[in-house]
Amino acid sequence: MSTPTPEDFSSPPLRPRLSVEELLAARNTQPIRSLDDLAADMFQSDEELEEFLAFTYAERHRDVA
């Protein structure tokens, strides 16, 4: 059995630290101007949404009892 050398414990190379502004610019992001920017049509119908909400509620309360 051999003793580990210092090289065995080397950490991964450090990445240059970028500011938040630099990271956002690199991804070409835009600020959120309204809640409409976050809106998405996820469900085909109100019934599908209701099924999802009922499932989510049941899952959250499954192990409570």
N, C-alpha and C positions, 0 to 999 in steps of 0.2 A: 504494500500500500504506500502510495507516495503522498507527500505533503503538498497541498495546493500552493501554487506560486501567486504572487500579487497579480499577475496577468489574468488569472482565473476569475478574479473578482472585479475585473474592469467593468465600468458602467458603459452604457451605450453612448455614442457621441452626442454632445449637446447640440440642439438646434438653435439657431439664432433666435433671440427673443424679439417678437414683433409686437407693436402696439395694437390695440383693438382697431384703431383706424386703419392700420396697414393690413390687418387680417381681413377686415370688411372690404377694403378696396381690392384686395387680391381676388375676392370672390364676387366682385361687382354687385354687391348687395345695395339695396335701397332701404331707407327708413320706412317704418310702418306709419302711414299717415292717417289711417282710419281702421276701424274694426272690419270694414268691408274687405280690406287687404288680406285678412285672415280667413274670410269665408270660403267654404268649399262645399260643393254638392257631393256628399258622401253616400247618401241613401237615395234609392230610386223612388221611394214612396214614404208617406207618413207611417204606414204599417211596418215597413222595414226598420224605420227609426225606433218605433215602439218596441219591436222585438229585441233590438239591440239594447235598449235601455232596460227592459225587463231582464234580459240575460245578465247584464252588468250588475244590476241590483242584486239578483239572486247569487251571483258569484261572490260579491262583496260580503254577503251575509251568510254564506254557506257554512262556515266554520264557527259562527258566533254562538249558535244554540248549544 
